[in-house]
Amino acid sequence: MRVIIVDYGMGNLRSVEKKVNKTGNNVIITNDIAKIKTADKLILPGVGHFRIAVENLHKQHLTDALNETVLIKKRHILGICLGMQLMASQSEEGDCNGLDWFDADVVRFSISNQLKFKVPQMGWNTLKLEKDSPLFRDIPNEAMYYFVHSYYMKCNSKKDILTTTEYEETFTSSIQKGNIFGTQFHPEKSHEWGEKLLGNFINL
Amino acid sequence: MFRPRVIPVLLLKNQGLVKSIKFRNHRYIGDPINAVKLFNDMGADELVFLDILATRKKRSISLDFVKRVGDEANMPFSVGGGIRSISLIKEILAAGAEKVILNTIASEKPVFVKEASDEFGSSTVTVSIDVKKNLFGKELTYICSGSKATKYDPVGFSNLMEEMGAGEIIVNSIEHDGMMKGYDISLIRRISEAVRIPVVALGGAGSMDDLRMAVSAGFASATAAGSMFVYYGPRRGILINYPDVKEMSSIF
Protein backbone atom coordinates (compact mmCIF):
# COMPACT_ATOMS: atom_id res chain seq x y z
CA MET A 1 0.00 0.00 0.00
CA ARG A 2 1.32 3.37 -1.00
CA VAL A 3 1.07 5.96 1.77
CA ILE A 4 2.31 9.41 0.83
CA ILE A 5 3.10 12.42 2.98
CA VAL A 6 2.60 15.43 0.74
CA ASP A 7 5.65 17.68 0.79
CA TYR A 8 4.69 21.24 -0.12
CA GLY A 9 7.48 22.77 1.88
CA MET A 10 5.70 23.19 5.19
CA GLY A 11 5.18 20.97 8.15
CA ASN A 12 7.14 18.59 10.28
CA LEU A 13 7.39 15.86 7.67
CA ARG A 14 10.06 13.82 9.40
CA SER A 15 8.05 13.51 12.61
CA VAL A 16 5.03 12.27 10.71
CA GLU A 17 7.18 9.84 8.75
CA LYS A 18 8.76 8.44 11.89
CA LYS A 19 5.47 8.00 13.66
CA VAL A 20 3.86 6.28 10.67
CA ASN A 21 6.88 3.96 10.51
CA LYS A 22 6.31 3.14 14.19
CA THR A 23 2.84 1.88 13.28
CA GLY A 24 4.58 -0.66 11.09
CA ASN A 25 3.85 0.99 7.77
CA ASN A 26 6.08 2.40 5.07
CA VAL A 27 5.55 5.89 3.81
CA ILE A 28 7.24 8.22 1.35
CA ILE A 29 7.56 11.99 1.48
CA THR A 30 7.11 13.58 -1.90
CA ASN A 31 5.65 16.39 -4.00
CA ASP A 32 5.78 14.28 -7.16
CA ILE A 33 2.41 14.70 -8.86
CA ALA A 34 2.44 11.32 -10.58
CA LYS A 35 3.09 9.55 -7.27
CA ILE A 36 0.40 11.55 -5.48
CA LYS A 37 -2.14 10.68 -8.16
CA THR A 38 -1.48 6.98 -7.66
CA ALA A 39 -1.32 7.04 -3.87
CA ASP A 40 -3.55 4.78 -1.81
CA LYS A 41 -3.49 7.09 1.20
CA LEU A 42 -2.38 10.68 1.63
CA ILE A 43 -1.25 12.63 4.67
CA LEU A 44 -1.24 16.42 4.40
CA PRO A 45 0.77 17.95 7.25
CA GLY A 46 1.21 21.65 7.90
CA VAL A 47 2.78 24.20 10.19
CA GLY A 48 2.90 27.88 9.40
CA HIS A 49 0.90 30.47 7.55
CA PHE A 50 -2.32 29.60 5.65
CA ARG A 51 -1.71 31.87 2.69
CA ILE A 52 1.85 30.67 2.15
CA ALA A 53 0.63 27.07 2.30
CA VAL A 54 -2.03 27.74 -0.35
CA GLU A 55 0.50 29.52 -2.54
CA ASN A 56 2.95 26.64 -2.21
CA LEU A 57 0.29 24.11 -3.21
CA HIS A 58 -0.60 26.13 -6.29
CA LYS A 59 3.00 26.85 -7.26
CA GLN A 60 3.86 23.16 -7.17
CA HIS A 61 0.67 22.22 -9.07
CA LEU A 62 -0.38 20.09 -6.14
CA THR A 63 -3.90 21.49 -5.81
CA ASP A 64 -5.14 19.75 -8.94
CA ALA A 65 -3.37 16.51 -8.06
CA LEU A 66 -4.95 16.53 -4.61
CA ASN A 67 -8.40 17.33 -5.96
CA GLU A 68 -8.14 14.44 -8.39
CA THR A 69 -6.86 11.89 -5.88
CA VAL A 70 -9.22 12.92 -3.10
CA LEU A 71 -12.42 14.13 -4.76
CA ILE A 72 -12.46 11.90 -7.84
CA LYS A 73 -10.46 8.81 -6.93
CA LYS A 74 -11.78 9.08 -3.37
CA ARG A 75 -8.53 8.01 -1.72
CA HIS A 76 -8.31 8.52 2.04
CA ILE A 77 -6.53 11.68 3.13
CA LEU A 78 -5.62 12.89 6.63
CA GLY A 79 -4.91 16.58 7.07
CA ILE A 80 -2.95 17.55 10.18
CA CYS A 81 -3.14 20.99 11.81
CA LEU A 82 -2.66 23.52 9.00
CA GLY A 83 -3.16 20.58 6.63
CA MET A 84 -6.69 20.20 8.02
CA GLN A 85 -7.35 23.94 7.88
CA LEU A 86 -6.37 24.02 4.19
CA MET A 87 -9.42 21.88 3.46
CA ALA A 88 -11.74 24.76 4.41
CA SER A 89 -13.34 27.29 2.10
CA GLN A 90 -11.30 30.16 3.39
CA SER A 91 -9.24 31.45 6.30
CA GLU A 92 -9.01 34.68 8.24
CA GLU A 93 -5.27 34.12 8.30
CA GLY A 94 -4.05 35.61 5.05
CA ASP A 95 -7.63 36.25 3.98
CA CYS A 96 -7.65 33.74 1.16
CA ASN A 97 -9.39 30.61 -0.14
CA GLY A 98 -8.56 27.06 0.78
CA LEU A 99 -9.17 23.77 -1.02
CA ASP A 100 -12.89 24.17 -0.34
CA TRP A 101 -13.44 20.49 0.44
CA PHE A 102 -15.45 21.50 3.52
CA ASP A 103 -18.03 24.24 3.91
CA ALA A 104 -16.04 25.87 6.69
CA ASP A 105 -14.13 28.97 7.66
CA VAL A 106 -10.85 29.11 9.53
CA VAL A 107 -11.02 31.69 12.32
CA ARG A 108 -8.77 32.91 15.09
CA PHE A 109 -9.46 32.08 18.75
CA SER A 110 -11.40 34.93 20.29
CA ILE A 111 -10.74 34.59 24.00
CA SER A 112 -12.30 36.69 26.76
CA ASN A 113 -10.22 35.38 29.69
CA GLN A 114 -6.84 36.16 28.18
CA LEU A 115 -5.00 35.46 31.41
CA LYS A 116 -6.09 31.85 31.57
CA PHE A 117 -6.35 31.03 27.88
CA LYS A 118 -3.33 32.16 25.92
CA VAL A 119 -3.11 32.04 22.13
CA PRO A 120 -1.77 29.86 20.52
CA GLN A 121 -3.23 26.96 22.42
CA MET A 122 -0.08 25.00 23.12
CA GLY A 123 -0.47 21.76 24.97
CA TRP A 124 -2.48 18.66 25.64
CA ASN A 125 -6.25 18.49 25.49
CA THR A 126 -9.01 15.93 25.24
CA LEU A 127 -11.60 15.26 22.54
CA LYS A 128 -15.34 14.68 22.61
CA LEU A 129 -16.48 12.29 19.90
CA GLU A 130 -19.47 13.76 18.06
CA LYS A 131 -20.00 10.78 15.76
CA ASP A 132 -18.60 7.25 15.46
CA SER A 133 -15.49 6.79 13.43
CA PRO A 134 -12.96 4.06 12.72
CA LEU A 135 -10.28 6.73 13.15
CA PHE A 136 -10.78 6.51 16.93
CA ARG A 137 -11.21 2.76 17.21
CA ASP A 138 -9.79 1.32 20.46
CA ILE A 139 -8.84 4.78 21.75
CA PRO A 140 -10.17 5.70 25.23
CA ASN A 141 -12.28 8.82 25.79
CA GLU A 142 -9.73 10.41 28.10
CA ALA A 143 -6.88 10.20 25.54
CA MET A 144 -5.03 13.49 25.21
CA TYR A 145 -3.47 14.97 22.10
CA TYR A 146 -0.99 17.77 21.46
CA PHE A 147 -2.38 21.00 20.07
CA VAL A 148 -0.46 24.03 18.86
CA HIS A 149 -2.58 26.55 16.97
CA SER A 150 -4.05 30.04 16.99
CA TYR A 151 -6.73 29.32 14.40
CA TYR A 152 -9.38 26.63 14.13
CA MET A 153 -11.95 25.44 11.61
CA LYS A 154 -15.57 26.50 12.03
CA CYS A 155 -17.73 23.99 10.16
CA ASN A 156 -20.98 25.28 8.69
CA SER A 157 -22.23 21.73 8.29
CA LYS A 158 -22.46 20.06 11.69
CA LYS A 159 -22.22 16.55 10.29
CA ASP A 160 -18.63 17.20 9.19
CA ILE A 161 -17.56 17.58 12.82
CA LEU A 162 -15.87 14.44 14.15
CA THR A 163 -14.65 15.69 17.55
CA THR A 164 -14.86 18.89 19.57
CA THR A 165 -12.52 20.24 22.24
CA GLU A 166 -12.80 22.89 24.95
CA TYR A 167 -10.47 25.87 25.11
CA GLU A 168 -12.64 28.46 26.80
CA GLU A 169 -15.03 27.89 23.92
CA THR A 170 -15.87 24.65 22.15
CA PHE A 171 -14.11 24.28 18.83
CA THR A 172 -13.84 21.58 16.18
CA SER A 173 -10.77 19.43 16.79
CA SER A 174 -11.25 16.90 14.00
CA ILE A 175 -13.39 16.50 10.91
CA GLN A 176 -14.52 13.78 8.57
CA LYS A 177 -16.50 13.67 5.36
CA GLY A 178 -16.40 10.39 3.48
CA ASN A 179 -12.78 9.68 2.65
CA ILE A 180 -11.51 13.03 3.92
CA PHE A 181 -10.21 13.33 7.51
CA GLY A 182 -8.57 16.15 9.38
CA THR A 183 -7.16 16.65 12.88
CA GLN A 184 -6.35 20.04 14.37
CA PHE A 185 -4.02 18.30 16.83
CA HIS A 186 -0.74 16.55 15.98
CA PRO A 187 -1.09 12.76 16.22
CA GLU A 188 2.61 12.41 15.35
CA LYS A 189 3.44 14.27 18.56
CA SER A 190 0.88 12.64 20.80
CA HIS A 191 2.56 9.57 22.30
CA GLU A 192 0.69 6.28 22.09
CA TRP A 193 -2.83 7.45 21.15
CA GLY A 194 -1.51 9.61 18.35
CA GLU A 195 0.34 6.58 17.04
CA LYS A 196 -2.85 4.49 17.37
CA LEU A 197 -4.85 7.06 15.44
CA LEU A 198 -2.31 7.12 12.62
CA GLY A 199 -2.39 3.32 12.54
CA ASN A 200 -6.19 3.39 12.42
CA PHE A 201 -6.06 5.83 9.49
CA ILE A 202 -3.71 3.64 7.51
CA ASN A 203 -5.76 0.54 8.25
CA LEU A 204 -9.02 2.12 7.07
CA MET B 1 -10.04 19.69 29.08
CA PHE B 2 -6.80 21.63 28.58
CA ARG B 3 -4.03 20.69 30.97
CA PRO B 4 -0.97 22.95 31.45
CA ARG B 5 2.16 21.30 30.10
CA VAL B 6 4.85 20.02 32.47
CA ILE B 7 8.21 20.26 30.71
CA PRO B 8 11.61 18.79 31.68
CA VAL B 9 14.40 21.19 30.72
CA LEU B 10 17.67 19.42 29.94
CA LEU B 11 20.93 21.33 29.76
CA LEU B 12 23.68 20.16 27.42
CA LYS B 13 27.35 20.69 28.02
CA ASN B 14 29.30 19.09 25.18
CA GLN B 15 27.82 15.61 24.86
CA GLY B 16 26.31 15.23 28.30
CA LEU B 17 23.42 16.47 30.36
CA VAL B 18 24.28 18.75 33.27
CA LYS B 19 22.39 20.57 36.00
CA SER B 20 23.24 23.90 37.59
CA ILE B 21 22.51 25.98 40.65
CA LYS B 22 22.03 29.66 39.87
CA PHE B 23 23.53 28.96 36.46
CA ARG B 24 26.76 27.67 38.04
CA ASN B 25 28.37 24.48 39.38
CA HIS B 26 27.24 22.31 36.53
CA ARG B 27 27.01 18.71 37.64
CA TYR B 28 27.06 15.84 35.14
CA ILE B 29 23.73 14.04 34.99
CA GLY B 30 23.99 11.52 32.19
CA ASP B 31 23.39 10.69 28.56
CA PRO B 32 20.77 12.85 26.85
CA ILE B 33 19.36 10.21 24.49
CA ASN B 34 18.90 7.85 27.40
CA ALA B 35 16.97 10.61 29.14
CA VAL B 36 14.71 10.99 26.09
CA LYS B 37 13.92 7.27 26.20
CA LEU B 38 13.05 7.45 29.88
CA PHE B 39 10.85 10.52 29.38
CA ASN B 40 9.14 8.70 26.50
CA ASP B 41 8.29 5.84 28.82
CA MET B 42 7.02 8.23 31.46
CA GLY B 43 4.83 10.08 28.97
CA ALA B 44 6.42 13.52 29.36
CA ASP B 45 4.40 16.35 27.77
CA GLU B 46 7.27 18.00 25.98
CA LEU B 47 11.06 18.32 26.27
CA VAL B 48 13.42 21.28 26.11
CA PHE B 49 17.13 20.89 25.30
CA LEU B 50 19.44 23.85 25.81
CA ASP B 51 23.09 23.84 24.75
CA ILE B 52 24.49 26.16 27.40
CA LEU B 53 28.00 26.44 25.93
CA ALA B 54 26.93 27.25 22.39
CA THR B 55 26.76 31.06 22.43
CA ARG B 56 29.92 31.40 24.49
CA LYS B 57 31.81 29.14 22.10
CA LYS B 58 30.33 30.92 19.11
CA ARG B 59 28.68 27.83 17.71
CA SER B 60 25.14 26.45 17.85
CA ILE B 61 23.43 23.31 19.08
CA SER B 62 24.49 20.27 17.08
CA LEU B 63 22.16 19.38 14.21
CA ASP B 64 23.23 15.78 14.52
CA PHE B 65 22.12 15.81 18.14
CA VAL B 66 18.74 17.28 17.18
CA LYS B 67 18.25 14.48 14.62
CA ARG B 68 19.07 11.84 17.21
CA VAL B 69 16.54 13.32 19.61
CA GLY B 70 14.05 13.61 16.76
CA ASP B 71 14.45 9.92 15.98
CA GLU B 72 13.79 8.98 19.58
CA ALA B 73 11.27 11.45 21.05
CA ASN B 74 7.59 10.53 21.08
CA MET B 75 6.58 13.99 22.24
CA PRO B 76 7.19 17.54 20.96
CA PHE B 77 10.60 18.96 21.80
CA SER B 78 12.32 22.32 21.44
CA VAL B 79 15.98 23.15 21.25
CA GLY B 80 18.07 26.21 21.96
CA GLY B 81 21.69 27.20 22.10
CA GLY B 82 23.45 29.68 19.86
CA ILE B 83 20.70 29.74 17.23
CA ARG B 84 21.25 32.85 15.11
CA SER B 85 20.35 32.06 11.51
CA ILE B 86 17.19 31.35 9.54
CA SER B 87 18.85 28.53 7.64
CA LEU B 88 19.81 26.77 10.86
CA ILE B 89 16.25 27.09 12.19
CA LYS B 90 15.01 25.51 8.98
CA GLU B 91 17.38 22.57 9.44
CA ILE B 92 16.51 22.16 13.11
CA LEU B 93 12.79 22.05 12.36
CA ALA B 94 13.35 19.63 9.50
CA ALA B 95 15.31 17.43 11.91
CA GLY B 96 12.16 17.00 13.97
CA ALA B 97 12.18 19.75 16.58
CA GLU B 98 8.82 21.37 17.18
CA LYS B 99 10.21 24.75 18.15
CA VAL B 100 13.47 26.65 18.41
CA ILE B 101 14.36 28.63 21.50
CA LEU B 102 16.02 31.99 21.02
CA ASN B 103 17.76 33.82 23.87
CA THR B 104 20.90 35.84 23.17
CA ILE B 105 19.99 36.70 19.55
CA ALA B 106 16.56 37.92 20.65
CA SER B 107 18.18 40.65 22.77
CA GLU B 108 20.94 41.51 20.34
CA LYS B 109 18.68 41.67 17.31
CA PRO B 110 14.97 41.60 18.22
CA VAL B 111 13.91 41.82 14.59
CA PHE B 112 15.44 38.37 14.04
CA VAL B 113 12.57 36.99 16.09
CA LYS B 114 10.16 38.59 13.63
CA GLU B 115 12.06 37.17 10.68
CA ALA B 116 11.92 33.68 12.15
CA SER B 117 8.27 34.02 13.10
CA ASP B 118 7.28 35.28 9.64
CA GLU B 119 9.19 32.47 7.97
CA PHE B 120 8.20 29.49 10.11
CA GLY B 121 5.10 30.58 12.01
CA SER B 122 5.04 32.09 15.49
CA SER B 123 4.24 28.76 17.13
CA THR B 124 7.69 27.47 16.18
CA VAL B 125 9.54 30.39 17.78
CA THR B 126 10.00 30.45 21.54
CA VAL B 127 11.96 33.18 23.30
CA SER B 128 13.57 32.35 26.60
CA ILE B 129 14.35 35.09 29.08
CA ASP B 130 16.87 34.68 31.92
CA VAL B 131 16.25 37.13 34.73
CA LYS B 132 18.37 38.31 37.63
CA LYS B 133 18.63 41.39 39.80
CA ASN B 134 21.78 43.40 39.21
CA LEU B 135 23.98 44.92 41.96
CA PHE B 136 21.51 47.75 42.44
CA GLY B 137 18.58 45.40 42.85
CA LYS B 138 17.19 46.11 39.38
CA GLU B 139 15.58 43.19 37.56
CA LEU B 140 17.20 42.73 34.15
CA THR B 141 17.31 40.12 31.43
CA TYR B 142 20.64 38.39 30.89
CA ILE B 143 22.17 36.69 27.86
CA CYS B 144 25.10 34.35 27.09
CA SER B 145 24.01 31.77 29.66
CA GLY B 146 23.33 34.45 32.24
CA SER B 147 26.77 36.05 32.05
CA LYS B 148 25.91 39.37 30.45
CA ALA B 149 23.25 41.88 31.48
CA THR B 150 21.12 43.58 28.83
CA LYS B 151 19.36 46.91 29.18
CA TYR B 152 15.96 45.20 29.14
CA ASP B 153 13.64 44.63 32.06
CA PRO B 154 11.81 41.30 31.74
CA VAL B 155 8.29 42.66 31.32
CA GLY B 156 9.29 45.24 28.72
CA PHE B 157 11.33 42.66 26.85
CA SER B 158 8.45 40.15 26.90
CA ASN B 159 6.16 42.76 25.38
CA LEU B 160 8.73 43.43 22.67
CA MET B 161 9.10 39.73 21.92
CA GLU B 162 5.32 39.30 21.66
CA GLU B 163 5.28 42.21 19.23
CA MET B 164 8.04 40.56 17.20
CA GLY B 165 5.90 37.46 16.84
CA ALA B 166 7.27 35.05 19.42
CA GLY B 167 4.79 32.23 19.98
CA GLU B 168 5.74 31.54 23.58
CA ILE B 169 7.99 32.91 26.32
CA ILE B 170 10.01 30.86 28.82
CA VAL B 171 10.75 32.92 31.92
CA ASN B 172 13.73 31.67 33.89
CA SER B 173 14.81 33.04 37.25
CA ILE B 174 18.59 32.71 37.56
CA GLU B 175 18.50 33.17 41.33
CA HIS B 176 15.96 30.40 41.78
CA ASP B 177 17.67 28.00 39.36
CA GLY B 178 18.55 24.68 40.97
CA MET B 179 17.40 25.75 44.43
CA MET B 180 14.20 23.70 44.31
CA LYS B 181 12.49 26.13 46.70
CA GLY B 182 9.80 27.34 44.34
CA TYR B 183 9.46 29.60 41.33
CA ASP B 184 9.69 33.41 41.34
CA ILE B 185 5.90 33.66 41.26
CA SER B 186 5.87 37.46 41.19
CA LEU B 187 8.05 37.52 38.06
CA ILE B 188 5.98 34.88 36.30
CA ARG B 189 2.72 36.60 37.11
CA ARG B 190 3.89 40.00 35.90
CA ILE B 191 4.93 38.54 32.57
CA SER B 192 1.79 36.38 32.20
CA GLU B 193 -0.30 39.49 32.81
CA ALA B 194 1.69 41.52 30.29
CA VAL B 195 1.44 39.23 27.24
CA ARG B 196 -1.32 37.22 25.54
CA ILE B 197 0.97 34.44 24.39
CA PRO B 198 1.74 31.37 26.55
CA VAL B 199 4.28 31.87 29.35
CA VAL B 200 6.32 28.94 30.64
CA ALA B 201 7.61 29.14 34.21
CA LEU B 202 11.17 27.96 34.85
CA GLY B 203 13.67 28.16 37.69
CA GLY B 204 13.21 26.84 41.20
CA ALA B 205 10.57 24.11 40.99
CA GLY B 206 11.03 21.49 43.70
CA SER B 207 7.61 19.95 44.17
CA MET B 208 4.28 19.27 42.48
CA ASP B 209 2.88 22.10 44.58
CA ASP B 210 5.35 24.53 42.99
CA LEU B 211 4.05 23.50 39.56
CA ARG B 212 0.48 24.06 40.68
CA MET B 213 1.34 27.53 42.09
CA ALA B 214 3.00 28.63 38.86
CA VAL B 215 -0.34 28.12 37.11
CA SER B 216 -2.80 29.16 39.82
CA ALA B 217 -0.88 32.13 41.24
CA GLY B 218 1.57 32.90 38.42
CA PHE B 219 -0.90 32.35 35.56
CA ALA B 220 1.71 30.38 33.67
CA SER B 221 0.39 28.30 30.76
CA ALA B 222 3.04 25.66 31.33
CA THR B 223 5.61 24.75 33.96
CA ALA B 224 9.17 23.68 33.31
CA ALA B 225 11.83 22.26 35.58
CA GLY B 226 15.33 20.88 35.49
CA SER B 227 16.48 19.73 38.91
CA MET B 228 13.10 18.37 39.90
CA PHE B 229 13.11 15.86 37.03
CA VAL B 230 16.74 14.73 37.27
CA TYR B 231 17.25 14.55 41.02
CA TYR B 232 15.59 12.55 43.76
CA GLY B 233 15.73 12.85 47.52
CA PRO B 234 17.43 15.35 49.85
CA ARG B 235 20.90 14.20 48.81
CA ARG B 236 20.05 14.86 45.17
CA GLY B 237 20.66 11.39 43.85
CA ILE B 238 20.50 11.38 40.07
CA LEU B 239 17.25 9.85 38.91
CA ILE B 240 15.31 10.83 35.82
CA ASN B 241 11.72 11.15 36.99
CA TYR B 242 8.38 12.62 35.92
CA PRO B 243 4.94 12.91 37.55
CA ASP B 244 2.58 10.06 36.75
CA VAL B 245 -1.04 10.51 35.65
CA LYS B 246 -2.29 10.44 39.23
CA GLU B 247 0.12 13.14 40.38
CA MET B 248 -0.75 15.27 37.35
CA SER B 249 -4.46 15.09 37.98
CA SER B 250 -3.91 15.96 41.65
CA ILE B 251 -2.58 19.41 40.75
CA PHE B 252 -4.30 20.33 37.48
Interface residues (C-beta under 8 A of the other chain):
Chain A: N12 L13 R14 S15 K18 V47 G48 H49 Q114 L115 K116 F117 K118 V119 P120 Q121 M122 G123 W124 N125 T126 M144 Y146 V148 H149 S150 E166 Y167 H186 K189 S190 H191 E192 E195
Chain B: M1 F2 R3 P4 R5 N40 G43 D45 E46 G70 D71 N74 M75 P76 L93 A94 A95 G96 E98 F120 G121 S122 S123 T124 G167 E168 S192 E193 V195 R196 I197 P198 V199 F219 S221 A222
